[in-house]
Amino acid sequence: MSAAASAPSGAPSRRPDAAPHLRDPGLMRSFAYIDGRWTAGADARSLDVINPCDGSRVGSVARLSATDSTAAVDAADRAFPAWAALLPQARAAILRRWYELMIANREDLARLMVFEQGKPLSEALGEIDYAAAFIEFYAEEAKRPNIESVTSHLPDAEVEVWREPLGVAALITPWNFPSAMITRKAAAALAAGCTVLIHPSAETPFSAAALAELGERAGLPAGTFNVVTGDAATVVEPWLTDPRVRALSFTGSTEIGKHLYRRSADTVKRLVLELGGHAPFVMFADADFDLAVDEAIKAKFATSGQDCLAANRFLIERPVYAQFCEAFASRAAALTLGPGMDDRDLGPLMNEKAIAKQIEHVTDALDRGARLLTGGQVDAQGPLFFQPTVLADVPADALIMREETFGPVAALAAFDGEEEALARANATEYGLVAYLHTQDPRRIYRASRAMQFGMVAINRTKVTGAPIPFGGMKQSGIEREGSRLGMEAFTEVKYVCRDWA
C-alpha cells in the first residue's frame, strides 16, 4: 500500500444512542408499514441504524421475514383495484396533500436524513425539496388524459389506445438519496394507478418510514403504499418470483441490477433499472475556465462523491491542463469535512466498504504513476471521513479510470484533440451522464451527439429535476424516471377496436 493512502482504523467507535430531535416525533417510526398498519413483523426482530458520522445508534427498525414480505404483496394486490379505479383527480388530490406535508415537515425530514445517511444539512434540505417536487409533478400528471384516438384503418371501426395501470410495483431504493429515490419512483407509480411495495436500504430506513407516515396523513388508502424494512435478500426475493408483482424498479449497482434482471425473467416483469455511472468531465481549452473549475467541484464532491452522477474521470485539454490541476486541487483542499448537522462541505462515507474502495483506487493510481495533488487519506474527523482527493496524470488502465469510485476522489488526465477526448469519454460500459465544457457551438453539437450517455450536461452540473427523463445507456440501466416517461413503465397499453355496426 502506498504511504499516501492509509487504511481505516475500523468502524466508528460506538457512542451512546443519539436519535434526532424532531419537532414532530411521530415522523420517526421503528416499524414497517403494511396495509395501512405499522408492524414489527411476525418474528419481532429488528436491525440497528447507525449514524456514519460517529457510530452512534440512531434507532432500530423492524427486520421483516419473507412471510411478512409476501403479506405486503397481498395487501398491495388487494388495494390495487380500488386505487386503479379511483378518478385521476382524486389520486392527484391525495398526492398533492402528500407533497404539501413534505414541504411543511422539510426540516424534520432533513434532520432524519442527516442522522441516518450523514450528508450535510443543506444537502439534506435540498434533497427533501427535490423529493417533494416529484410528488407535485406527478400529482399533475395523474390528471392528464390517457386515451389516444387513432385514425382507423378499417371501415366502420373506431380505434383507441388506452394506458391502464399495470398492477403492483416493487421499488428498491438506495441509501445515498433515501427520500428522492422513493418519491421519484412511487409518485409516478401511484399517479399511474399502481400500488407500491418499497424496500429502502437497511442503512437508511427512517426516511422511508417518515414518507409512509406523511402518506397516511395525506390519505393514501391502506395497501397502496407499503414500506418493507429488513435485509434485502430476505425481503426482495419473494417479489421476484411472485407474478402479482408486475413491475420492479431498482436504483443501485449494475451488478445487483443484472441479478434482479435475471431473477425477474420467469415472471416477465416490467423493469426500470437505474444503475451505475462512471461520468466523464470533458473540458476543452476554450471553456470558461473559472466556471469549469466551479462546476467540476460540484460534479465531484456533492454528497461526498456518493452519487451515480458524480464525475469520476476529468479529461482536460492539454493547453489548460496544468492550470486546471492547480486550481481544482486548491479548491478541493479547501473543502471542509464534518458532521452533517455542522453543515460542512462533505460528510462521512456510508461504511467501511466505501472507505476501502477509496484507498484501493488511490493506491492503485499512485502505483501506476499518478501524482497525488491533495488528500488521499482517511481524515482525522473519523474513520468514515475521507479527504477530498485529487490525482493527476492518471493512466487509462488505472482502476479509477475503469470503475465507479463512489467517493471524493477525482482522477485527472490530459488529452490532445476532440477525437481523443470523445473516444476516452465513451470508453466505459456505463452511460449515465457526461459533463462537457466548451464555448464552441459546433463542438457542443458534435460532442452531444457523439457522447454515449443518457444525459449530457453542457457548461453546468445540475441537470436533474422532476420534468426531465432521468436514465442511462449501456449498462447504466433501462427505461427512464421522472417526466411523463416515468409513468410509462407503470402502465399497460391496450388497443381497442370497436365496430358500431
SULVENBEL-V85677 format. One record per residue. PHI is phi as a letter, one per 40 degrees, with the letter a starting at -180 (NA if undefined). Layout:
# SULVENBEL-V85677
<<PHI> <PHI>>
This chain:
# SULVENBEL-V85677
<<NA> <c> <c> <c> <b> <b> <c> <c> <c> <h> <c> <d> <c> <c> <b> <d> <d> <a> <c> <c> <c> <b> <c> <b> <d> <c> <c> <c> <b> <b> <b> <c> <b> <b> <f> <g> <b> <c> <b> <c> <g> <c> <c> <f> <c> <a> <b> <c> <b> <b> <c> <c> <c> <b> <g> <c> <c> <c> <i> <b> <b> <c> <b> <c> <c> <c> <c> <c> <c> <c> <c> <c> <c> <d> <c> <c> <c> <c> <c> <c> <d> <c> <c> <c> <c> <c> <d> <d> <c> <c> <c> <c> <c> <c> <c> <c> <c> <c> <d> <c> <c> <c> <c> <c> <b> <c> <c> <c> <c> <c> <c> <d> <c> <d> <c> <c> <b> <g> <c> <d> <d> <c> <c> <c> <c> <c> <c> <c> <c> <c> <c> <c> <c> <c> <c> <c> <c> <c> <c> <c> <c> <d> <c> <c> <d> <b> <b> <b> <c> <b> <c> <c> <b> <b> <c> <g> <b> <b> <b> <b> <b> <b> <b> <b> <d> <c> <i> <c> <b> <c> <b> <b> <b> <c> <c> <c> <b> <c> <b> <c> <c> <c> <c> <c> <c> <c> <c> <c> <c> <c> <c> <c> <h> <c> <b> <b> <b> <b> <b> <c> <d> <c> <c> <b> <c> <c> <c> <c> <c> <c> <c> <c> <d> <c> <c> <c> <c> <c> <h> <c> <c> <d> <g> <c> <b> <b> <b> <b> <c> <h> <c> <d> <c> <c> <c> <c> <d> <c> <c> <c> <b> <c> <c> <c> <c> <c> <b> <b> <b> <b> <b> <i> <c> <c> <d> <c> <d> <c> <c> <c> <d> <c> <c> <c> <c> <c> <b> <f> <c> <c> <b> <b> <b> <b> <b> <c> <b> <a> <c> <c> <b> <b> <b> <c> <c> <c> <c> <c> <c> <c> <c> <c> <c> <d> <c> <c> <c> <c> <c> <c> <b> <c> <f> <f> <g> <c> <a> <c> <c> <c> <c> <b> <b> <b> <b> <b> <c> <d> <d> <b> <c> <c> <c> <c> <d> <c> <c> <c> <c> <c> <c> <c> <c> <c> <c> <b> <b> <i> <d> <d> <c> <c> <f> <c> <c> <b> <b> <c> <c> <c> <a> <c> <c> <c> <c> <d> <c> <c> <c> <c> <c> <c> <c> <c> <c> <c> <c> <c> <h> <c> <b> <c> <c> <a> <g> <g> <b> <c> <c> <c> <c> <i> <c> <b> <b> <b> <c> <d> <b> <b> <b> <b> <f> <c> <c> <c> <c> <c> <d> <c> <c> <b> <b> <c> <c> <f> <a> <c> <b> <b> <b> <b> <a> <c> <b> <b> <g> <c> <d> <c> <d> <c> <c> <c> <c> <c> <c> <a> <c> <c> <a> <c> <a> <b> <b> <b> <b> <a> <b> <c> <c> <c> <c> <d> <c> <c> <c> <c> <c> <c> <c> <c> <b> <c> <b> <b> <b> <b> <f> <a> <b> <c> <b> <c> <i> <d> <c> <b> <c> <c> <i> <b> <b> <f> <c> <c> <h> <b> <g> <b> <b> <g> <g> <c> <c> <c> <c> <c> <c> <b> <b> <b> <c> <b> <b> <b> <b> <b> <b> <c> <c>>
